[in-house]
Amino acid sequence: MTALTSSLSLSPQYTASKEYLHHGSVIEEIEGLIRVHQNGDVERPQVVPCVNAGALNPDLNVSSRDMVIDSVTNIWARFYVPNCQHKLPLLVYFHGGGFCVGSAAWSCYHDFLARLSVKVGCLIMSVNYRLAPENPLPAAYDDGLKAIMWVKQQMLYQYRVSEWWTKKCNFSNVFLAGDSAGANIAYNVATRLAACEVSALRPLNLKGLILIQPFFGGEVRTISEKCMAQSPGSALNLAASDTYWRLALPSGANRDHPWCNPLVKGAMKLEELKLFPTLVCISEKDILKDRNLDLCDALAKAGKRVEYGVFKGVGHAFQILSKSHLSKTRTNEMMARLKSFIAL
């Protein structure tokens, strides 16, 4: 299990646009984020800079390194380890980006997760999974499951190269988390793990699931999808949401596929699911608000332990993309909510 000297070389899916000038017409596009060409080539302008693990404010008192999980599929993770003398819970985190864009090396995630690790008091493993459309679902779910099994191996064998974080990790206190599409990944990885024999994870102990603005959809529109007013620069609008799902879902599937719509008729019955205690963080001005609330309601009716918070006055991905005073206030509130949930 090797450490990485640079994360920037690990994202071959992020490529310069000039390479695609003669590769056919664009058949799918989310302006500024992704273009898919007729011949299958994918262009992702680097709208958010990627940064090395060491690019941290020294005042945070946190260490960060990148580790390879699977060199064949190019899965890796960035770790955040607060400097302390006692063992800490582990948060396995999946970034957002509609399954199609984003990186554990994006500066906005790097800054947010470094601060989150200190505020909450936990280690964070931020997984850089494969992206669609080159790797449609369930590739990201497979990568998430592989990341959990990799953590189990680290616990069992305490590889020398990993001692810098394993010796500070409480492996009996592990949480799955993510925002937007990353929350969808965390949820679907959790449902897979819930269907496994308990012995499959031992001695690893998963304690809970944290879903921040989870990215779900459906063929029938909710009120918030139809009516929520979005600014032109919003992190997620309905057109972008539909495009992400077309690119991410298996060929021929629509938005009522269970991976997109877990509440659709014919999906796995929540009553039969041994799901971990769940916290859902919802943004008041997010088009996903109603779907997030519906999921919480369905989980509660199925007898699952679920709690949620609605963060007033902010939109999708405010915690990583907005620098406003209100967003900073709500981000601190969200971090406090996560800390309370993890401490239960």
N, C-alpha and C positions, 0 to 999 in steps of 0.2 A: 504494500500500500504506500504509494509514493506521494510526497508533497510536491506542489507545483511552484515553479519559480515565477511564473507569470500567468494570470488568468486571461489576458487579452488574446493569446494564441489559441484559446480553447473554444472559440465560438466561430467556426468556419461558416455558419449560416448568416453571419453579419458581413455583408459584402458591399463593395462600392458600386454605385449605380452605373458608372460608365461602362462596366463590364456587360451590361445588358442592352446596349443600344441597338443591337441587331438580332435580338432573340425573340422576335415576334411580338404581336400586340399584347397589351395588358388585359387579362380576363377578370382579375379580381384586384381591388385596391382599397386600402384604407390610407387616405392621404397622409404623407409624412411618416408612415409606419411600415407599410408592406405593399409590394406589388408582386403579383403572380403573373408570369408571362405564359403565352399560349404553349410554348414548348416545355413548360414545367419549371423553368428557372424562377427563382425567388429572389427578390431584391428587398433588403431591409436597410433603409437609410439610418445612420447612427444618430437618431434624434436625441438619445440620452448617452452621454459618454460612459465608457467602461473604465473602471479604475482598478488598480492593483490592490491586493488585500492589505498591504501596509499603509495605504492612504487613509490614515485615521487621525483624528484630533487626539494628541497625546493626553489631553486633560480628561478624556473619557476613561482612561485606565483600563483599556480592553485590548487583547491581542487578537489578531486575525491571520489565518492562513488558508490556503486552498489545498484540497486533498482529492486525489483521483479515486473514483468509486469503480468505474469500469472503463478501461482504456479502449476497449473494442467499440463501444457505443459512444464514447467521449462524454460520459457522465462524470461530473465532478461536483464538489461542494465547497462552499466557503464557510469557515468556522469563525465564531465570535466567542471569545473566552474572557470574561471579566477577571481581573486580577484579584483573587481572594484566597483565603486559606481553607475554606470548606467546600464540600462537593455541592454541585448545583444541578437543578433539573435540566433536561435537554429538550429543546424545542426544535423539531425537524420542520423546516419552513420551505414552502414552495412559492416562488414569485408569480405575479400576475402577468398579463399580456395576451389574453384571449387564446392561449395555447400556441400562439403564432409568433409573438415577439417577446422581448424581455430577456434578462440575464441576471444571474446571481452577481455579476460584476457591474451591473448598472449602478452608477453613482447614487441614485436616489434610494435604491435598496440597500446599498452598502452603508449609507449614512443612517437610514432608518433602523436597520437591524443592529448596528453597533450601539445605537442609543437604547434600543429596546432591550438588548442583553443586559445593559447596566441598570436600566430602570426597573426591569422585572426581576433581575437577579437570576439569570439562567444562561446556559450555553445555548448557542444557536447554530444549527447546521443548515445552511441555505443551499438547497439542491439546484444544480443547473441541469435540467432535464432536456430531452430532445424536443424540438419544436415541429409543429405542423406548418404547412401542409406536407413537407418532405416526410414527416413522421406523424401520420394522423393517429388519433386516439385508437387504441389504448396505449400507445407508446409512452406517453407521459405517466400513465398509471403504472405501467410496468417498471419504469425508471424509479418511481416513488417507492414501489414495493422493494425493488432491488436496493435502494438506499437504506431502507429499514433493516433488511437482512444484512447489509454491510455493517451497520451499527452493531447488530448482534454479534457479528464476527469480531469486531473490534473489542467488544466487551469480553468475549470468551478468550481471546488470545492476546489482548493488550499488546499489539504490535509496537515495537520500540519506536517506530517513526510516529506513532500516534499518541505516545505517552503524554505529550504536552497538553492534550485535551482530555484523554480518557481518565487520567488520574484525578481530574477535577469534576468528573461527570457522575451523577447519581443515576445509574441505569435503571433503577426501579421507579423512576419518576420522569417518564418520557411523554411528550405531547406532540401531536401532529398539528400543523398550522399552515395557513397560507392566505393570500388575499386574491380576490377576483378569480381568475382561472386557477390560480394556485390553491385557493380554498376548495374549488371543485376537485382538484387533484387530491388534496388532503382527505376530502369526504369519500371519494371513490377508493382511495387506498385503504381508508378505515373500514369501508364496507367489505373489502376483500379480506382484510385481516380478521374482521369479525366472523367471517365464514370459515376461517381456519381453525384447526385444533389449537387449544391453548398452548400445547407443548411446542407448537411451531415457533413461538416467540421466546419461550423460556431460555435464559433467565431474564430477558428483557421484559419490562413491565410498562405498557402503554396506559396512561392514566386519563387522557382526555383529548378532545378535538376542538381546535379554535378556527372558526371560519370568519374571515374578515371580508365583508361584501361579496359573498360567494356568487360565482358566475354560473347561473343556471338559466334555462330558457324554456320555450314551449311554442307550439304552433298558435295557440290562442293567446292573444296579448292580454297582459294585466293592465289595470288602470294606470299604474305608474309608468309602464312602458309606453302607453298611448298618450298620456297627458303631462308627464313630468317635463317641465321646461328646462332645456339644456342650453348652456352657452356654447358658442362655436368652438371654443377650445376645450370642451368637456372631455374628460378621460374616456368616457363611454357614452355613445348614443346608440339609438336603435339600429341604424344602418350598419355601424361598425360591429355591433353585437351579432347581427345576422351574418355578416361577412366572416367573422371569426368562426362561427359555427359551421358555415359551409366549408371552410378550409380545414377544420379540425375533425369533424365527424367522419366516420367511414363512408365510402362512396355509396350513394343511394339512400343514406339515412337523412331524416329530417329532424327538426327541433323537438320532436316528441320521442326521440331516442332516450332511453333511461339514463344515459350518461349526461344528457342535457337536461332532461326533465325527470327527476327521480320520483315525482308524484304522479306521473302519467299512469293510466290504467294499464296493467300488465307489467309494471316495474316491480322490483323486489318489494314485498310487503314489509313496511317498517316494523310491524309488530313482531316479525320473525327475525329481525336483525338485532344482534347483540352489539349495539353501538355504544361507544365510549361516551361518558358525559361530555356535553357539547356547549360551547359558547359561540354565539353568533353576533358579530358586530355589524350593524346596519347603518347606512348613511341616509339621512332624511331626504336629501335631494338626489338620490341615485335612482335611475330607472329600474334597478333591480330590487328596490325596497319591498314591493309587494311580494315578489317571489321569495325573498329572504324571510319575510314574516309568515308566509304560507308554509315554508319548510319548518319553521319553529313551531307553528301550530300543529302541523302533522306529526312532528316528533313527540310533542307533548301528549297528543291524543293517543299515540302508540305506546305511551307509558315510558318514554325515554327521558332521561334527565337532560334538560336543555334550558339554558338561560340566554337572554339576549339584551342588547342595549342599542337604542337608536340615538345616533349622534346628530344633534340638531344643527341645521344651517349649512351642512357640508355635503359635497357630492362624492362620486366614485373616486377612490384612490386618493382622497385628500391627504392622507397621512404621508404619502411619498411624493406627491406632485405639487401641492399647494404650499406657498410660503406665507399665506396671510396669517394675521394674528389669530383669527378665529380657528383656522385649521391647526395652528400650533397648540391652541388651547384644547381643541377636541382630540388631538393626537395624544396629549398628556393624559386626558381623561381615558382614552382607549388603553393606553399603556397601564394605567392604574387598574382598569377592569381586568386586563390580562393577568396582572400580578395577583389580584385577589382570586381569580379562577385557578391559577396554578398552585396557589397556597392552600386550596381546599383539600 
